[in-house]
Amino acid sequence: MSDEIDITQMPTEELLELMMEDLYDGYADEIVAEVKECLSRGMTPYEVLTKGLVAGMEIVGDDFRDGILFVPEVLMAAKAMKAGMAVLRPLLAETGAPKIGSMVIGTVKGDIHDIGKNLVAMMMEGAGFEVHNLGINVSVEQFLEAIYEHKPDILGMSALLTTTMPYMRVVIDALKEEGIRGDIIVLVGGAPLNEAFAEDIGADAYCRDAAVAVETAKKFMQIRKGVA
Ligand code: B1M
């Protein structure tokens, strides 16, 4: 347990390793302290996120897949990850960047994974996008309602399951039926997706991670709207 360890005396490499272990064990309080310690050493919020939290979550994912961890343990790890993200959120979001566009984002129907999607939302906010985060298990009707309400430049959809990723096509087909597909940039992401899938369902682009989502969104805004 990191309780017994003085993290302020620990070399950064070891601190990051401890962070991954504590994430694995679902120790939210320790994660918060370690995130703060990393920041106090001058690491950027993005570095702390990727080298500590996201790296730790990858190990959790591998052991979940291999039957070493089960849902309750993964939920604890997710809770710890969210506690760490809560510290980073204002730092990632408040860059003072001028508003360059808007986005509606959600995890598609049937899917409750939200860590990656929330990370994308945070990073997009930090890059100057106004983000309307619809949460998890979002139906085509909810996506359409939000699009009509907020008139976003970008629709972002997330899916982490092979069984829910096809729902993205349902949403894109609905945009076509409504005659608004051409008005909105559709970006998709999530671990089981790839570029070929994005192309096949008629999305504008697949985004491997949150940083790529930001780059891609900016690129499309520049091409389509002449901003960013
Ligand atoms: Co789930 N789960 N899970 N799970 N879970 C996966 C996805 C899985 C790969 C684990 C495994 O087997 N290795 C597997 C899916 C297999 C498949 O379909 N191919 C799986 C499974 C099977 C399940 C259940 C079915 C388990 C069960 O009940 N038997 C169940 C399904 C529930 C449901 O959704 N209906 C389930 C449940 C859960 C928990 C609730 C326990 C928990 C979710 C908690 C939460 O999110 N609040 C959970 C977790 C945590 C995971 C893993 C371990 C981690 C996901 C994560 O948060 N990663 C995951 C294993 C894995 O992915 N390695 C797994 C960290 C996050 C930062 O990365 O989400 O990939 P990621 O997001 C990245 C990019 O993908 C991208 O940018 C993000 C940031 O860089 N991105 C986007 C994501 N969305 C984007 C949207 C964009 C752009 C980029 O829009 C523009």
Residues whose N, C-alpha, C, O or C-beta is under 5 A from the ligand:
A	BS01	B1M	V54 M57 E58 V60 G61 D62 F64 R65 V71 V74 L75 A78 G110 D111 I112 H113 D114 I115 G116 K117 L119 V120 G156 M157 S158 L160 L161 T162 T163 L187 V188 G189 G190 A191 P192 C207 R208 D209 A210 A213
